[in-house]
Amino acid sequence: YPNNKRIYIPTICNQCEDAPCEKVCPSGATYTRADGIVMVDPQKCIGCSSCAVACPYDMRTMLTEAMLTDGLFGTGELTPFEQQGYSRYVPGTSVKCDFCSERVDAGLSPACVSTCPTNPRIFGDLDDATSAARQLIERRGGRQPLPEKQTKPKVYYVD
């Protein structure tokens, strides 16, 4: 102090093209959609945590009953947001960012992209050379996290 700075590092699934979490899932609960989004089917998840161990980015969370009943503040009282959102989760299963797949299916951007007022995230088709995401990656030298893991993540970071 006073010469300090703050760096924010997002914690989202990197949507790997060669997803280790999918390879180790014994029940087939983790799968990749045709559009490349890595998903988890909570009805198939057996809660073994293999995916969490396999993820080199540590982006998997195993849900406990307490996480869904105690709420973010641990008071046992859920906020209206938690009451509305938590019903879609199954205790004892793995969860991860899925780029808000229900929004993507509706033609919208993920919630983190559309709600952040400073526009730090760009969502788009990396195979489309004219997409804003692809152009930004090329213009600013975007790089993938932990390239040495050879998972081919679809999330890029720029300076």
C-alpha positions in Angstrom: 0.0 0.0 0.0 -0.5 2.5 -1.6 1.1 1.0 -4.7 -1.3 -1.9 -5.2 -3.7 -3.1 -7.8 -6.5 -5.6 -8.1 -6.6 -8.3 -10.7 -9.8 -10.3 -11.4 -9.6 -13.8 -12.6 -13.0 -15.3 -13.7 -13.9 -18.8 -12.7 -15.9 -20.3 -15.5 -15.7 -23.6 -17.3 -13.3 -23.3 -20.2 -15.5 -25.5 -22.4 -12.7 -27.7 -23.5 -12.8 -29.3 -27.0 -10.9 -32.3 -25.5 -12.6 -32.3 -22.1 -10.9 -34.5 -19.5 -14.1 -34.3 -17.3 -16.1 -36.0 -20.1 -13.5 -38.7 -20.7 -13.5 -39.8 -17.0 -17.3 -39.6 -16.4 -18.4 -43.2 -15.8 -22.1 -42.5 -16.1 -22.0 -40.4 -19.2 -23.5 -37.4 -17.3 -20.8 -35.1 -18.8 -21.2 -34.6 -22.5 -20.5 -32.1 -25.2 -23.3 -30.6 -27.2 -23.0 -30.2 -31.0 -22.3 -26.5 -30.5 -19.3 -27.4 -28.2 -20.8 -26.5 -24.8 -19.8 -29.1 -22.2 -22.9 -30.0 -20.1 -23.8 -32.1 -17.1 -27.0 -34.2 -17.0 -27.9 -34.2 -13.2 -30.2 -37.2 -13.7 -27.2 -39.3 -14.8 -24.6 -37.9 -12.4 -23.7 -40.3 -9.7 -21.7 -37.8 -7.6 -18.4 -39.7 -7.9 -16.3 -36.5 -8.3 -14.2 -38.0 -11.1 -14.9 -34.9 -13.3 -13.8 -32.5 -10.5 -10.5 -34.4 -10.1 -9.9 -34.5 -13.9 -10.6 -30.8 -14.5 -7.2 -29.1 -14.8 -8.8 -25.8 -14.2 -10.6 -26.8 -11.0 -14.0 -25.6 -12.4 -16.3 -28.3 -11.1 -18.3 -28.1 -7.9 -20.0 -31.0 -6.1 -23.3 -29.8 -4.6 -24.1 -30.8 -1.1 -27.6 -30.6 0.5 -26.3 -27.8 2.8 -25.3 -25.7 -0.2 -28.9 -25.7 -1.4 -30.6 -25.3 1.9 -28.4 -23.0 3.9 -28.1 -20.3 1.2 -25.2 -18.2 0.3 -25.0 -16.5 3.7 -25.4 -19.8 5.7 -28.4 -18.6 7.6 -30.8 -21.4 6.4 -32.9 -18.7 4.7 -32.8 -18.5 1.0 -33.0 -15.2 -0.8 -35.7 -14.9 -3.5 -33.1 -15.4 -6.1 -31.9 -18.6 -4.4 -35.4 -19.9 -4.0 -36.0 -19.4 -7.7 -32.7 -20.8 -9.0 -31.8 -23.6 -6.6 -34.7 -25.8 -7.6 -32.9 -26.8 -10.8 -30.0 -28.3 -8.9 -29.7 -31.8 -7.5 -27.8 -32.4 -4.3 -24.9 -34.9 -4.7 -24.2 -34.0 -8.3 -21.5 -32.0 -10.1 -22.2 -28.5 -11.6 -20.3 -26.2 -13.8 -20.7 -23.2 -16.0 -22.6 -24.2 -19.1 -22.6 -20.7 -20.8 -26.2 -20.4 -19.7 -27.1 -22.9 -22.3 -30.8 -22.2 -22.0 -30.1 -18.6 -22.9 -27.9 -19.6 -25.8 -30.6 -21.9 -27.1 -33.0 -18.9 -27.1 -30.5 -16.9 -29.1 -29.2 -14.8 -26.2 -25.8 -14.4 -24.7 -24.8 -16.0 -21.4 -26.0 -13.9 -18.4 -22.4 -12.9 -17.4 -21.9 -11.4 -20.9 -25.1 -9.5 -21.1 -25.3 -8.2 -17.5 -21.8 -6.9 -16.9 -21.7 -3.2 -17.4 -18.1 -3.0 -18.5 -18.3 -5.6 -21.3 -15.2 -7.6 -20.4 -16.7 -10.8 -21.9 -17.4 -11.4 -25.5 -19.4 -14.5 -26.6 -19.5 -15.8 -30.1 -18.7 -18.4 -32.7 -15.0 -19.0 -32.8 -15.3 -20.7 -36.2 -16.8 -17.6 -37.7 -13.9 -15.3 -38.8 -16.3 -12.3 -38.7 -17.5 -12.8 -35.2 -16.6 -10.2 -32.6 -15.1 -12.9 -30.4 -12.8 -14.3 -33.1 -11.8 -10.8 -34.2 -10.9 -9.7 -30.7 -8.8 -12.9 -30.1 -6.9 -12.2 -33.4 -6.5 -8.5 -32.8 -5.3 -8.7 -29.2 -3.4 -11.9 -29.2 -5.9 -14.0 -27.2 -4.6 -17.0 -25.5 -6.0 -20.1 -23.9 -5.4 -21.0 -20.2 -3.0 -23.8 -19.5 -2.2 -24.7 -23.1 0.2 -27.3 -21.9 -2.8 -29.4 -20.7 -3.8 -29.8 -24.4 -7.5 -29.6 -23.6 -8.1 -27.0 -26.3 -10.3 -24.7 -24.2 -12.8 -22.5 -26.1 -12.3 -19.6 -23.6 -9.6 -17.2 -24.5 -8.0 -14.3 -22.5 -6.6 -11.1 -23.8 -4.4 -8.4 -22.2 
